[in-house]
Each structure stands twice: as structure tokens, then as C-alpha cells.
């Protein structure tokens, strides 16, 4: 026969275990508030293609025009005011035919003095001062059953050493060194269901404080990649849907937005220390305004707040401020 003391002890242990679990789950969370920050531009001229945090603490944004050679540049100051500017600072390379072309994938290198691109046929190119262009190699394959269906990743990842990564044919990772000009095809392949290797492209990327890269794929997988050891771990899918729209690393957590372009974007969090996902909901302001359009980019500020942008006729910026 079980004594009352034993029962009480068991209840206490179960309660303590549940309390510990709830504390662990709470520690996984990133409590935040979201607010829309209006861009002072007309409709159809608000889709931000790129946000970059400069060393000065200012954030610059790029809005392409349909002409591929012109567009808008704006800066967000430390008081979160938005100003239109004619050019980027002199220490950031500006090639108008690249940064205002919404049909190609591009990024700056770590020094911001070179631009690496994937053109619309999946060819890797590098632009340097005065717009000098160097063609490196075609790395993308094609997607079956799609007219002009090149397998082109829409993101790059940059490690601590300045190496630039993206995915090419059948989801294999490629590493480009902007200093030496060397391109390597790695023996690492983004996850895909059998027969879907041609859709295993890189959608989004973020770097953690310890140098690990977190990669999001076209099919919605999240991968942890350690450039130092060359190991890659498939963390799974936070959502049933395809597409990872954007990723950023903040306060020891990976914050991301996923969902297909014809659906409502939803946020999620991955905690590397507990190796667990928190599946969030819609991106909603405190006064219940929803973001319905796809998120185009996220950037972290020196104050550990997040600026993001969403597309559409009335595309805009939004600001995510973590709460303690």
C-alpha cells in the first residue's frame, strides 16, 4: 500500500518537473513587439530588396525600380527616422545595374567593396570598383517541367573568414573566397525529398555569434552549418509549407519568417541551446494590424532590434523590438 507521504512526494516531483519544463519553454521564447514603420514613398515603390547595417550604426535600404538600373536608396538614422539619399556611402560599393535589379541574387562581401551575384541563368559573377565584372562559373542547374526553370538560390551566407556560400545544382553548397577568387564545390547538399533535389535552393541565411550559419531552403528546411568543421545538420521544417522568407540571429536565437508567397507569413524561433523550435503565429502589431505580404529581408541593429520589410503595393518596413 502506498503511503500519503509517498504520494505527496510524487506529486511534488511531477510539479517540479512541469515547472522546470515551463521555465525551459519560456527561456526559448523571444518576447517582442512589432510596429509598422511607414516608408515615405508612393505605392508600388516600397518593396525593399536589401537592408544593410553599416559600421556607423545606420541602416541603408535598396528599393529597385522596374528599369533595372535605377531605384531608391534610403537611410534609417539612430532615431528611426527615414531619409532618402542619392547614393550609398563611399566605402560601400554601388553598382546600379546590380543593386536595382530585382531579378538577380546578390550580396556584398564582408568588406562591402565587392558585390557577388547569381544572374538569371545561375552564373556566379563578381563586381568590383567602377563596376568591373568578373564571371566565375555557372553553378546552377535547371528545374524539370519549368520553362527557363533555372535552380537559382536567392540568398548568400558569409562566414567569419569572409567566405561566401550559396547553393547550386541539386542543392550542393558552393564556397567562394572573394580575396583569392577561388570557387569550391563542397560535398554538402541541402536536404530535399527524393526527386526534389532540383528545388533544394538557398532561400535565407544568418550567422550566429559562434560562427555557425543557419540556412533556410526553398522547401522550408532549416540547416545548421559549421564552416569550421564542415558539418551540416538538418534541423527539420518549422512549417508544412515551402519557403523560408528571411532569417536573423538575435539574443542567442534564430528568428525566422516562413511561408509561401501566396500565403500569410508566419514567424518561428529556433533555440540552438535546447535544439528546439517555437512555432509562432502571424506577424501582428500590438493594435492587431497584420502583415499579409511576403517578407523580403531582415537585418539586426547594434541595439539587437530587427528591421524587416514586406512587399506589395503598399510594402513597408516593420520594427521588431525584443522585450525583457
C-alpha positions as CSV (number, residue, x, y, z in Angstrom):
1,X,0.0,0.0,0.0
2,X,1.3,3.4,-1.0
3,X,1.6,5.9,1.9
4,X,0.3,9.5,1.7
5,X,3.8,10.7,2.1
6,X,4.9,8.8,-1.0
7,X,2.0,10.2,-3.0
8,X,2.8,13.7,-1.9
9,X,6.4,13.3,-2.8
10,X,5.5,12.0,-6.2
11,X,3.1,15.0,-6.8
12,X,5.8,17.4,-5.7
13,X,8.3,15.8,-8.1
14,X,5.9,15.9,-11.0
15,X,5.0,19.6,-10.2
16,X,8.7,20.5,-10.0
17,X,9.3,18.7,-13.4
18,X,6.4,20.6,-15.0
19,X,7.6,23.9,-13.6
20,X,11.1,23.2,-14.9
21,X,9.8,22.4,-18.3
22,X,7.7,25.6,-18.4
23,X,10.7,27.6,-17.4
24,X,12.7,25.9,-20.2
25,X,10.0,26.6,-22.7
26,X,9.8,30.3,-21.6
27,X,13.5,30.6,-22.0
28,X,13.1,29.5,-25.6
29,X,10.8,32.4,-26.3
30,X,11.6,35.8,-27.7
31,X,9.0,38.2,-26.4
32,X,8.7,41.1,-28.8
33,X,6.6,43.9,-30.1
34,X,6.1,44.7,-33.7
35,X,5.3,48.0,-35.3
36,X,5.0,49.2,-38.9
37,X,7.4,51.9,-40.0
38,X,6.0,53.8,-43.0
39,X,8.2,54.4,-46.0
40,X,7.7,58.0,-47.4
41,X,7.3,56.7,-51.0
42,X,4.3,56.2,-53.3
43,X,2.6,52.8,-53.8
44,X,4.4,50.2,-55.9
45,X,7.7,51.9,-54.9
46,X,8.0,50.4,-51.4
47,X,9.3,46.9,-51.9
48,X,12.7,46.8,-50.2
49,X,15.1,44.3,-51.8
50,X,18.0,44.8,-49.4
51,X,18.7,46.1,-45.9
52,X,22.3,46.6,-44.6
53,X,23.6,47.7,-41.3
54,X,26.7,49.9,-41.8
55,X,29.5,50.1,-39.3
56,X,28.3,53.6,-38.4
57,X,25.1,52.1,-36.9
58,X,22.9,53.4,-39.8
59,X,20.8,51.1,-41.8
60,X,20.6,51.5,-45.6
61,X,17.8,50.2,-47.8
62,X,17.6,49.5,-51.5
63,X,14.3,49.7,-53.5
64,X,14.7,48.5,-57.1
65,X,12.8,50.2,-60.0
66,X,11.5,48.3,-63.0
67,X,14.2,49.6,-65.2
68,X,16.9,47.5,-63.5
69,X,19.3,50.5,-63.5
70,X,17.7,52.9,-61.1
71,X,15.8,52.9,-57.9
72,X,15.6,54.4,-54.4
73,X,18.2,54.4,-51.6
74,X,17.2,55.4,-48.1
75,X,18.8,55.5,-44.7
76,X,17.4,54.9,-41.2
77,X,19.1,57.0,-38.6
78,X,19.5,56.2,-34.9
79,X,16.2,57.9,-34.1
80,X,14.5,55.6,-36.6
81,X,13.8,58.4,-39.0
82,X,13.9,57.6,-42.7
83,X,15.7,59.8,-45.2
84,X,16.0,59.4,-49.0
85,X,19.6,59.7,-50.2
86,X,21.1,59.8,-53.6
87,X,24.0,57.3,-53.1
88,X,25.4,54.8,-50.6
89,X,28.4,55.9,-48.6
90,X,31.8,55.9,-50.5
91,X,33.0,52.8,-48.5
92,X,30.1,50.7,-49.8
93,X,30.3,49.6,-53.4
94,X,27.4,50.7,-55.5
95,X,26.8,49.2,-59.0
96,X,23.3,50.4,-60.1
97,X,22.8,47.7,-62.7
98,X,23.1,45.1,-59.9
99,X,21.5,46.6,-56.8
100,X,18.5,47.9,-58.6
101,X,17.9,44.6,-60.5
102,X,15.2,42.6,-58.7
103,X,15.7,39.6,-61.0
104,X,19.1,38.6,-59.6
105,X,20.5,37.3,-56.3
106,X,23.3,39.5,-54.9
107,X,25.2,40.4,-51.8
108,X,28.2,42.5,-50.7
109,X,31.3,40.7,-49.4
110,X,32.3,41.3,-45.8
111,X,34.3,44.4,-46.7
112,X,31.4,45.9,-48.7
113,X,33.9,46.6,-51.5
114,X,32.8,43.7,-53.8
115,X,29.4,42.5,-55.0
116,X,28.8,38.8,-55.6
117,X,25.8,37.9,-57.8
118,X,23.9,35.0,-59.3
119,X,22.4,36.1,-62.6
120,X,19.2,34.8,-64.1
121,X,21.0,31.7,-65.6
122,X,22.7,30.8,-62.3
123,X,26.2,32.2,-63.2
124,X,28.3,33.4,-60.3
125,X,29.8,36.9,-61.0
126,X,31.8,39.4,-59.0
127,X,31.7,43.2,-59.4
128,X,34.4,45.4,-58.1
129,X,35.2,49.1,-58.2
130,X,33.9,51.1,-61.2
131,X,31.5,48.2,-62.0
132,X,34.2,45.9,-63.3
133,X,32.6,42.4,-63.8
134,X,34.3,39.0,-63.5
135,X,32.4,35.9,-64.4
136,X,33.4,33.0,-62.1
137,X,31.3,29.9,-63.2
138,X,27.8,28.7,-63.7
139,X,26.8,26.8,-60.6
140,X,23.0,26.4,-61.0
141,X,21.2,23.5,-62.7
142,X,17.7,23.6,-64.1
143,X,14.3,22.5,-62.7
144,X,12.4,20.0,-64.8
145,X,8.9,20.8,-66.2
146,X,9.6,24.6,-65.7
147,X,10.1,26.9,-68.7
148,X,13.5,28.6,-68.1
149,X,13.5,26.9,-64.7
150,X,17.0,27.6,-63.5
151,X,17.7,26.4,-60.0
152,X,18.9,29.7,-58.6
153,X,19.3,30.4,-54.9
154,X,18.0,33.7,-53.7
155,X,20.5,34.1,-50.8
156,X,24.1,34.1,-49.9
157,X,25.7,33.3,-46.5
158,X,29.1,34.8,-45.3
159,X,31.2,33.2,-42.6
160,X,33.7,34.9,-40.2
161,X,36.6,34.5,-42.6
162,X,34.6,36.3,-45.4
163,X,33.9,33.2,-47.5
164,X,30.6,33.4,-49.4
165,X,28.3,30.4,-49.7
166,X,25.3,29.6,-51.8
167,X,23.6,26.5,-53.2
168,X,23.8,25.4,-56.8
169,X,22.8,22.4,-58.9
170,X,20.9,19.8,-56.9
171,X,21.4,21.7,-53.7
172,X,25.2,21.3,-53.4
173,X,26.9,24.1,-51.5
174,X,29.5,26.3,-53.2
175,X,32.1,28.4,-51.4
176,X,33.7,31.4,-53.0
177,X,36.7,33.3,-51.5
178,X,36.5,37.0,-52.6
179,X,40.2,37.5,-51.8
180,X,41.7,34.6,-53.7
181,X,38.9,34.3,-56.3
182,X,38.7,30.5,-55.6
183,X,35.4,28.7,-56.0
184,X,34.9,25.3,-54.4
185,X,32.0,22.9,-54.7
186,X,31.5,21.3,-51.3
187,X,30.4,17.7,-50.6
188,X,27.5,19.0,-48.7
189,X,23.9,19.0,-50.1
190,X,20.8,20.8,-48.9
191,X,18.1,18.4,-47.8
192,X,15.3,17.5,-50.2
193,X,12.9,14.7,-50.7
194,X,13.9,12.2,-53.4
195,X,13.2,13.7,-56.8
196,X,13.2,17.3,-55.4
197,X,16.9,17.9,-55.4
198,X,16.5,20.4,-58.2
199,X,14.4,22.5,-55.8
200,X,17.0,22.4,-53.0
201,X,18.0,26.1,-53.2
202,X,19.1,28.5,-50.5
203,X,16.3,31.0,-49.5
204,X,17.8,32.7,-46.5
205,X,20.8,32.7,-44.1
206,X,22.0,34.1,-40.8
207,X,25.2,33.8,-38.8
208,X,25.4,33.2,-35.1
209,X,27.8,34.6,-32.6
210,X,29.9,31.4,-32.6
211,X,30.2,31.5,-36.4
212,X,27.7,28.8,-37.3
213,X,25.5,29.5,-40.3
214,X,21.8,28.9,-40.3
215,X,20.3,28.3,-43.7
216,X,16.7,28.2,-44.9
217,X,15.8,26.3,-48.1
218,X,13.2,26.6,-50.8
219,X,11.3,23.5,-49.4
220,X,11.3,25.1,-45.9
221,X,14.1,23.2,-44.2
222,X,16.4,24.8,-41.6
223,X,20.0,23.7,-41.6
224,X,22.8,24.4,-39.1
225,X,26.2,24.6,-41.0
226,X,29.5,24.9,-39.2
227,X,32.1,26.2,-41.6
228,X,34.9,25.4,-39.2
229,X,34.2,21.7,-39.2
230,X,32.4,21.4,-42.5
231,X,29.4,19.7,-40.8
232,X,25.8,20.3,-41.7
233,X,22.7,19.2,-39.6
234,X,19.2,19.2,-41.0
235,X,17.1,20.7,-38.2
236,X,13.8,20.0,-39.9
237,X,10.9,22.2,-41.1
238,X,9.1,24.6,-38.8
239,X,6.1,24.7,-41.2
240,X,4.4,22.4,-43.6
241,X,4.7,25.0,-46.3
242,X,7.6,25.7,-48.6
243,X,9.9,28.7,-48.4
244,X,11.9,30.4,-45.7
245,X,11.5,34.1,-46.4
246,X,14.1,35.5,-44.0
247,X,16.4,34.7,-41.1
248,X,18.3,36.7,-38.5
249,X,20.2,35.8,-35.3
250,X,19.3,37.8,-32.2
251,X,19.8,37.2,-28.5
252,X,21.2,33.7,-28.9
253,X,18.1,32.7,-31.0
254,X,17.4,32.2,-34.7
255,X,14.4,34.3,-35.6
256,X,12.8,33.5,-39.0
257,X,9.8,34.1,-41.2
258,X,8.4,31.4,-43.4
259,X,5.5,30.6,-45.7
260,X,4.7,30.6,-49.4
261,X,4.4,33.8,-51.4
262,X,0.6,33.4,-51.8
263,X,0.0,32.8,-48.1
264,X,0.4,34.8,-44.9
265,X,3.9,34.9,-43.5
266,X,4.4,33.4,-40.1
267,X,7.3,33.7,-37.6
268,X,9.3,31.0,-35.8
269,X,12.2,30.7,-33.4
270,X,15.0,28.1,-33.3
271,X,16.9,27.8,-30.0
272,X,20.4,26.3,-30.6
273,X,21.0,25.6,-26.9
274,X,17.8,23.5,-26.5
275,X,17.7,22.4,-30.2
276,X,14.0,23.2,-30.3
277,X,11.6,25.2,-32.4
278,X,8.9,27.6,-31.2
279,X,6.3,27.9,-33.9
280,X,4.8,31.4,-33.8
281,X,1.9,33.0,-35.5
282,X,1.3,35.8,-37.9
283,X,3.3,39.0,-37.8
284,X,0.9,41.2,-36.0
285,X,1.3,44.7,-34.4
286,X,0.0,45.4,-30.9
287,X,-3.1,47.0,-32.4
288,X,-3.8,43.9,-34.5
289,X,-2.6,45.0,-37.9
290,X,-1.4,42.0,-39.9
291,X,1.4,41.7,-42.4
292,X,-0.2,39.8,-45.3
293,X,2.6,40.1,-47.9
294,X,5.9,38.1,-48.1
295,X,8.8,39.4,-46.1
296,X,11.8,40.3,-48.3
297,X,14.6,40.8,-45.7
298,X,15.5,41.1,-42.1
299,X,18.5,42.9,-40.5
300,X,19.7,43.2,-36.9
301,X,20.7,46.6,-35.5
302,X,23.6,47.2,-33.0
303,X,20.8,47.5,-30.3
304,X,19.6,44.0,-31.1
305,X,16.3,45.2,-32.7
306,X,15.2,43.8,-36.0
307,X,14.2,45.8,-39.1
308,X,12.3,43.9,-41.7
309,X,10.4,44.7,-44.9
310,X,7.5,43.3,-46.7
311,X,6.5,43.5,-50.4
312,X,3.4,44.5,-52.3
313,X,1.6,47.6,-53.5
314,X,1.8,49.1,-50.0
315,X,5.0,47.4,-49.0
316,X,6.7,48.8,-45.9
317,X,9.2,48.4,-43.1
318,X,8.5,46.9,-39.7
319,X,10.4,47.1,-36.5
320,X,10.7,44.2,-34.0
321,X,11.8,45.1,-30.5
322,X,12.7,42.2,-28.2
323,X,11.2,42.6,-24.7
324,X,12.9,41.5,-21.5
